[in-house]
């Protein structure tokens, strides 16, 4: 999760339609399989780790991000959260890379490095922005290197030595609107780097949440279109 977006949304991030919906999709894809220790790579504020510690049986989280000024520890829902600038091998059974791999030049190298740090059987839940043709000033603002198709992202996971368990697009319900804003001449985004994420009127926020909630039961079946790509994979 990018700290730039945390700065924009502030305390409202827990209620923002995008992050609420993404957290719900995360829980749905993970299912009921127990979670003991989370390794959250490029964690930023640790939003998704905090969410899983609060809403699942996950017991501990290690959040890794080079942007942290120093190593520290805290707790969420009475469970330990460790913030680290780097980490060696760790006995984590769930690895999160939530909108991380699009930020680095060598996405395969970074993913392989973390595959090597965890034991066999560890699950990887990963997201990236979808479709290069949707590139806009939002990507420039967040310093993205690329956007992905589902097929490209599944191939990346396999090349890193993972077995893909599920791959899907999400935010398909809002995809037509976002595509229109980015592609139509009268709505094309400005070329200057700026975030499209913002605080909405409560009614707008609620409507967008509802759209994404309706889509959620079909998440694992959506291989057609969306704003985000989700892949759940496992280290053999």
Beta strands, then each sheet from edge to edge (+ up, - down):
strand 1: 37-41
strand 2: 60-64
strand 3: 72-76
strand 4: 79-84
strand 5: 94-98
strand 6: 123-129
strand 7: 162-170
strand 8: 228-235
sheet 1: 3+ 4- 2- 1- 5- 6- 8+ 7-
end
